[in-house]
Amino acid sequence: MVVLMIAGGSAQMPSSIFSSVRPMTSAISAEMGETVFRDLHFQSLFAIGIVLFYHHLWL
């Protein structure tokens, strides 16, 4: 829970380009416990993790 708070786990839809959004890491940590294994939601969160991993390797 502390990791989610530090990562900025806000679940609000931004109203403009300058509004705050939920970071990808907090989306994974907040929603992974609620998903069903091999569901589309689970696969989407897993894909977010792959994107973050490849972005980390690229930098």
Buried (B, 14 or more C-beta within 10 A) or exposed (E): EEEBEEBEBBEEEEEEEEEEBBBBBBBBBBBEEEBEEEEEEBEBBBEBBEEBEEEEEEE
